[in-house]
Amino acid sequence: MEIDWTPFYLTFKLAVISTFILILIGIPFAYFLSFSNFKFKSSVEALVALPLVLPPTVLGFYLLIIFSKNGSLGSLWEKLFGHQLAFSFDGLVLASIIFSFPFMVHPLISGFKTVNKNLIEAAYTLGKSKTQTLFKVILPNMKPAIITGTTLAFAHTVGEFGVVLMVGGSIEGETKVVSIAIYDAVEKLDYSSAHIYSAILFGFSFFVLLVVYMLNKKFEVKY
Amino acid sequence: MIKVDIEKQLIGTEGKFLLKVNFEVNKNEFLTLFGKSGSGKTTILRMIAGLENPDTGFIEVEGKTYFNSKKKINIPPQKRKVGFVFQNYALFPNMTVYENLEFAMEKPNKQKIEEILEIVELQDLKNRYPNTLSGGQQQRVALARAIIRNPLILLLDEPLSALDLSVRLKLQDEIKKIHKLLNLTTLMVSHDKPEVFKLSDKVLWIDKGKIIKTGNPRKIFIEKEISGKFSFVGTILDIKNSDVIKIATVEIGDNLVEVIITGKEEFKIGDNVLVSSKAFNPVIKKI
């Protein structure tokens, strides 16, 4: 039978874009949380960790309200880009970034904390700025944390179901990612499609994790 | 000339105490802060480097103010011209020996790096990563990295404490050699008497945040019991009984000398001793 690869393409595109943006915002965010102390730090930490404990439907419900035409972000988005945020691919990306945020940030924070403080101080006494130190000393010495964060964020985006269904619905070619496609297939009693989709996703997830653990092992040996 | 006059409240194992020191380091001098751990020695080094701030006071290096609480001056560590050798070396694990040195320079200068590598005898190891080096070799890299920027002051924080005796002795000689060769001004923290004795021009004995004794190592560590014409510090390698007397073989620098043990003091192999001559009769005494 013909396999419709569109859901895979969508899932992959969603995961790559979300993870990429998460790296860009996650690193400075985690750096800031690790090395500074401010009044509302605990509140910020709690907020970041919230997607870990909230049922996806709760998160999805709130995001749907904010993303909808009448919602604060949704109406702004429509003015700026001419289409609505809910039930669109852009909305999925934004939702993915929010619900995968702790999966990226938590490993990074623990990574920042494991870097020997003396290394950072040594770089400072050698005349290096904070930015130079971050890119040349800190980040290269926490590669396992970066890999773990990236993988978890990527894998979590690939596997997320509840939030995606709430915010994106199941629009063919726009928001119908693999996890939704499997759900649809099962609902239509199309078990063979469900089997194929599931098996591919299963194999893919295993492969990604395998590569990560192999990479981590390599870095552990080196350092 | 380096002038330090600072105060800082510290928390030690026996509660709070005030670190309050006032001293100067002359150009090309090798000054050691000696004392028990937890007496505030390392904190002084860290404050000179700008890694910690004093509560009050000032730090001045070669006429430039690094810190002054009254004038609210506090130059960041990046702008201070100090070379810092950390107790755990703090070599960058992601860089080779060569890259560690290169990173320390504002403008990479191949010739200068090679020159320094030669001084510390690391040319053959320049492409190795720090974790493949022995403790002594890592220490040399740390030293090379600190001096490559031509610091106005070299700060050594217990630089040899993690090394075994034979390596330590060799590196002591090297530190002394480099200090002289490059006309450095060096401030070292140590609690190892023989090491302090061997390297320092001047010693500040620090206890619970205060300087309790100042002077050259001889004055600090050896009471005025001996007024020898000349004296050397050495280590006892062997003691043998010969009829009624005991003869100690003492290593002084690279030389081995035999000294007859007189007096009642007990010696054992490994003791650090002062060998001095009094009217051509060598007298030996524990330090």
Interface residues (C-beta under 8 A of the other chain):
Chain A: N116 N118 L119 E121 A122 A123 Y124 T125 L126 G127 K128 S129 K136 V137 P140 N141 K222 Y223
Chain B: A49 G50 L51 P76 P77 Q78 K79 R80 V82 G83 F84 F86 N88 A90 F92 P93 N94 F103 A104 E106 Y129 N131 R145 R149
